[in-house]
Amino acid sequence: MKTLKKNGAISNKEYQKEAKAIKSAGKKANSYDKKNRKDQTAIAKYYAQEKQKLTNKWNNKIERDEKLYGKHSTQVQKNINNKKKALDKQRLKFATKVTGDEARLHTTLAGKIKRANAKC
């Protein structure tokens, strides 16, 4: 950052803004890092399952559109971009909002039973 400012690639105002953002990001530890090992394992397992579902969903759409429109069609490219956006959104959700308890509800047998009973 200092080099960019010194070379004139960014203005002083941009430098101050970026420096402030970096400092605040350093203060906020990733919520995943704050969780205990059991929660981290549950969240990682739940994330892997959900990522696989989402990836399969988008891959099926892309494969179907490749057969219909061709490999380099705009529809296929649009679906590839949408898949990337969906995966990024999911990664952000799991990094910030998913709790260990929620993850265990989706990954353990006891949690699945609780969820099934709650739906009734």
C-alpha positions as CSV (number, residue, x, y, z in Angstrom):
1,M,0.0,0.0,0.0
2,K,2.8,2.4,0.9
3,T,4.5,1.7,-2.4
4,L,1.4,2.3,-4.4
5,K,0.9,5.6,-2.5
6,K,4.5,6.6,-3.0
7,N,4.4,5.8,-6.7
8,G,1.2,7.8,-7.1
9,A,-1.0,4.8,-8.1
10,I,-3.5,5.7,-5.4
11,S,-4.5,8.9,-3.8
12,N,-4.0,9.8,-0.1
13,K,-7.8,9.4,0.4
14,E,-7.8,5.9,-1.1
15,Y,-4.7,5.0,1.0
16,Q,-6.5,6.1,4.2
17,K,-9.6,4.2,3.3
18,E,-7.7,1.0,2.5
19,A,-5.6,1.3,5.7
20,K,-8.7,1.7,7.8
21,A,-10.3,-1.4,6.1
22,I,-7.1,-3.5,6.7
23,K,-7.0,-2.5,10.4
24,S,-10.6,-3.3,11.0
25,A,-10.3,-6.6,9.3
26,G,-7.4,-7.5,11.5
27,K,-9.4,-6.7,14.6
28,K,-12.3,-8.9,13.5
29,A,-11.1,-12.5,13.7
30,N,-12.8,-14.9,11.4
31,S,-15.8,-16.3,13.4
32,Y,-14.8,-19.8,12.2
33,D,-11.5,-19.5,13.9
34,K,-13.2,-18.6,17.2
35,K,-15.2,-21.7,17.3
36,N,-14.1,-24.9,19.1
37,R,-12.9,-28.0,17.3
38,K,-16.2,-29.8,17.5
39,D,-18.1,-26.9,15.9
40,Q,-15.4,-26.4,13.3
41,T,-15.7,-30.1,12.3
42,A,-19.5,-30.0,12.2
43,I,-19.5,-26.8,10.1
44,A,-16.8,-28.2,7.7
45,K,-18.8,-31.4,7.2
46,Y,-22.1,-29.5,6.6
47,Y,-20.4,-27.1,4.2
48,A,-18.9,-30.0,2.2
49,Q,-22.3,-31.6,1.9
50,E,-24.1,-28.4,0.9
51,K,-21.3,-27.5,-1.6
52,Q,-21.6,-30.9,-3.2
53,K,-25.4,-30.5,-3.6
54,L,-25.0,-27.0,-5.1
55,T,-22.2,-28.1,-7.4
56,N,-24.2,-31.0,-8.7
57,K,-27.2,-28.8,-9.3
58,W,-25.2,-26.3,-11.4
59,N,-23.2,-29.0,-13.2
60,N,-26.5,-30.6,-14.3
61,K,-27.8,-27.3,-15.6
62,I,-24.5,-26.6,-17.4
63,E,-24.5,-30.1,-18.9
64,R,-28.1,-29.8,-20.1
65,D,-27.4,-26.5,-21.7
66,E,-24.3,-27.7,-23.4
67,K,-26.3,-30.4,-25.0
68,L,-29.0,-28.0,-26.1
69,Y,-27.0,-24.9,-27.1
70,G,-23.4,-26.0,-27.5
71,K,-20.4,-25.8,-25.2
72,H,-19.5,-22.1,-25.9
73,S,-23.0,-20.7,-25.9
74,T,-24.0,-17.6,-23.9
75,Q,-26.4,-19.7,-21.8
76,V,-23.6,-22.1,-20.7
77,Q,-21.3,-19.2,-19.9
78,K,-24.0,-17.5,-17.9
79,N,-24.6,-20.7,-15.9
80,I,-20.9,-21.1,-15.2
81,N,-20.8,-17.5,-13.8
82,N,-23.9,-18.1,-11.8
83,K,-22.4,-21.3,-10.4
84,K,-19.3,-19.3,-9.3
85,K,-21.5,-16.6,-7.7
86,A,-23.6,-19.2,-5.9
87,L,-20.5,-21.0,-4.5
88,D,-19.0,-17.7,-3.3
89,K,-22.3,-16.7,-1.6
90,Q,-22.5,-20.1,0.1
91,R,-18.9,-19.9,1.3
92,L,-19.6,-16.5,2.8
93,K,-22.7,-17.7,4.5
94,F,-20.9,-20.7,6.1
95,A,-18.0,-18.4,7.2
96,T,-20.2,-15.9,8.9
97,K,-23.7,-17.2,9.8
98,V,-23.8,-21.0,10.3
99,T,-23.4,-22.1,13.9
100,G,-22.1,-25.4,15.2
101,D,-25.5,-26.3,16.5
102,E,-27.1,-25.7,13.1
103,A,-24.4,-27.7,11.4
104,R,-24.9,-30.6,13.8
105,L,-28.6,-30.6,13.1
106,H,-27.9,-31.2,9.4
107,T,-25.0,-33.7,9.7
108,T,-25.6,-36.0,12.7
109,L,-28.3,-38.7,13.0
110,A,-29.7,-37.2,16.2
111,G,-29.9,-33.8,14.5
112,K,-31.7,-35.2,11.4
113,I,-34.2,-36.9,13.7
114,K,-34.8,-33.6,15.6
115,R,-35.3,-31.7,12.3
116,A,-37.7,-34.4,11.1
117,N,-39.7,-34.2,14.3
118,A,-39.8,-30.4,14.2
119,K,-41.3,-30.5,10.7
120,C,-44.3,-32.6,11.8
